[in-house]
Structure formats: C-alpha cells, structure tokens
Amino acid sequence: MKVSICCITYNHESFIAKALDSFLMQQTNFDFEIVVGEDCSTDNTRNILLDFKKKNPEKIKLICNQNNIGVFANLDQTLLACTGEYIAICDGDDYWIDPLKLQKQVDFLEKNKECSLCYTNNFVMRNGDQLLNNLMINSARPTKHSFKWMLNNFAIASPSTWLLRSNALPSPLPEWMRIIYNLDIAMEGLLSLHGDFGYLDYPASVYRIHEGGIISAEKDVMYKSKNLLYNIDNLSKVLSADYRSSIALHRADHLEFLAFENLKQRNVLQFFSMGIKSLPYQYGKNAKSWRTTGYRFRNAIRKAIFPEKKKK
C-alpha cells in the first residue's frame, strides 16, 4: 500500500461525511486506504461510518472502540493499523479541498528523500459559519526547512495537511505523549529525527474550530501553557544539542506567559517563581528581546499594584 489515510473521530456526526468524501475524491496513480479510529461516539458518527464502510468495503478500514479510550490511544492504535509507505493525517472534523493533495505530496516526497514530512497551507472554519479569508499560514516559508526553523519562527503546520513517511514515526508512539492535549509539536519533533520538512505553498485542507474540537474543548490557557512546557521538556530529551537554544526560547516564552497569567490572578508568588524560572533560558534571546521582557514584567507589576480605574 502506498498511502494510508489516518483519521480519528469522536462525536463528529456533523463533519465525518465531509471528511470521508474528501478522502474518497482523491485522484492518484497509486493505491490508498482509509483507516478510521472511531472512539465510541455517543452520537450518530458510528452509523455514518458503517454506511460508508458498506459502500466502500475495499477502501475503508474501520476500527470501532467498544469503550472511549481517548485521543492518544485512539491515534496510536489507528496509526498501528496503517500499512502504507506514507501516512496522511486528518481528523474527522476537518476535510481536504484538493483532489490532488495526496498525489502532489507523494510526488514531492519521492523526489526529496531527505524530507520526512510534507505539508501545505490550509483554510480555517470557525463554528461552521464561513471560511475565513485569511489562511492559517500568512508569511513566506522555505520549500524545505528543518523543525529547528519552525521552532525559531514559532511556525505551525496543521496535521490535516500532513503526509509523512511511516517509518519516520515511532510505532507505538512514546508513552510520554499520552497526557499531551495537542500532539502536533511532539510528532513534528519525532519526525524531525529522520529528515527535514517540505512545504507546498497552497491550501489543501480546511481546519475547523468548534466547541467540540480537541483544542477548543480546553478553556484554561494556563493548563495549555503548562502542557506545552511538558511537551517541550520531553522533546528536549530526544532532540540533538543543536536544538538547545530553540527549546530554551520556547521554554522562556511559556514561563513568561505563565508568570503574567498568575499576576493577572493576583498569584504574586507564582508570578515571581515563573519569572525567575524563565531567566536561565533567556540566553538565547537578543538584547532587544531582553528589554522587551523587562518592560513587560515592569508594566505587569505596575498594573497589578496600581490597577487602572474603570472609566465611568
């Protein structure tokens, strides 16, 4: 099998048909399979999938969990069921808009053996209302670049646009990833151990933001930042020493964010604790960044001690 499409889904009855149709419309000169992990949905998602499976028995491989096992375990077992040389990832609430997406990405990776991942730009849809005019990626990117470049530029790549080499991803996934709510950065870090990334500068998919989404479901921004710190700390253990300054930059950024959030909540001790913890990682920043950080801390303290009076 040349390509496996890995799709995990839970309570996506309003979206899953759109996703599957976008997979089935792919025009390729190679075989591909659609592997879906259905995590014991409480809505009509499973029935929709069974209907698609009945109509496309040779193309769709359906894994139906009898109990809800969570995002990590569902993704891990679905990846393990993929048999393709390449794996495309798209959650059940996202979808593709280019019928040649897989063909273009396979062609790219076939010509660029030094790359372990190929991704594209994408549109964003918020709560199903409308396709936003702005793309997720709004600045120029190199056609080929490293994960280090992405970290240094705080660049993102939506998994719904990915095509990766299956032998570049650990199987099964590392256990430390189990408690990460957003697996994107961790997977990119692991893929970077086997090559650079390729970028095709056009939108091939639509990423949905909605109340039931994985990212939208967690409202606590402090939890998110702490979780990303955990992610970064574990990645630092597997990446080479060349990533030390890039990792430090992200660690400082999240520690600073947590410090300011604690100050907003009048947790002064936590503010100073997080602020002090960020200082050892500031060495990777230039003088301008140091000054900016100092101004931010000074202004934050000033506002906390002397809050502005609300205008009548």
Residue, then its C-alpha position, 0 to 999 in steps of 0.5 A: m500500500k502506498v498511502s494510508i489515510c489516518c483519521i480519528t473521530y469522536n462525536h463528529e456526526s456533523f463533519i465525518a461525511k465531509a471528511l470521508d468524501s474528501f478522502l474518497m475524491q482523491q485522484t492518484n496513480f497509486d493505491f490508498e486506504i482509509v483507516v478510521g479510529e472511531d472512539c465510541s461516539t455517543d452520537n450518530t458518527r458510528n452509523i455514518l461510518l458503517d454506511f460508508k464502510k458498506k459502500n466502500p468495503e475495499k477502501i475503508k478500514l474501520i476500527c470501532n472502540q467498544n469503550n472511549i479510550g481517548v485521543f492518544a490511544n485512539l491515534d496510536q492504535t489507528l496509526l498501528a493499523c496503517t500499512g502504507e509507505y506514507i501516512a496522511i493525517c486528518d481528523g474527522d472534523d476537518y476535510w481536504i479541498d484538493p483532489l490532488k493533495l495526496q498525489k502532489q505530496v507523494d510526488f514531492l516526497e519521492k523526489n526529496k528523500e531527505c524530507s520526512l514530512c510534507y505539508t501545505n497551507n490550509f483554510v480555517m472554519r470557525n463554528g461552521d459559519q464561513l471560511l475565513n479569508n485569511l489562511m492559517i499560514n500568512s508569511a513566506r516559508p522555505t520549500k524545505h526547512s528543518f523543525k529547528w526553523m519552525l521552532n525559531n519562527f514559532a511556525i505551525a503546520s496543521p496535521s490535516t495537511w500532513l503526509l509523512r513517511s511511516n517509518a519516520l514515526p515511532s510505532p507505538l508512539p512514546e508513552w510520554m505523549r499520552i497526557i499531551y492535549n495537542l500532539d502536533i509539536a511532539m510528532e513534528g519533533l519525532l519526525s524531525l529525527h529522520g529528515d527535514f520538512g517540505y512545504l507546498d505553498y497552497p491550501a489543501s485542507v480546511y481546519r475547523i474550530h468548534e466547541g467540540g474540537i480537541i483544542s477548543a474543548e480546553k478553556d484554561v490557557m494556563y493548563k495549555s501553557k503548562n502542557l506545552l512546557y511538558n511537551i517541550d521538556n520531553l522533546s528536549k530529551v530526544l532532540s540533538a544539542d543543536y536544538r538547545s537554544s530553540i527549546a530554551l526560547h520556547r521554554a522562556d516564552h511559556l514561563e513568561f506567559l505563565a508568570f503574567e497569567n498568575l499576576k493577572q490572578r493576583n498569584v504574586l508568588q507564582f508570578f515571581s517563581m515563573g519569572i525567575k524560572s524563565l531567566p536561565y533560558q533567556y540566553g538565547k534571546n537578543a538584547k532587544s528581546w531582553r528589554t522587551t521582557g523587562y518592560r513587560f514584567r515592569n508594566a505587569i507589576r505596575k498594573a497589578i499594584f496600581p490597577e487602572k480605574k474603570k472609566k465611568 
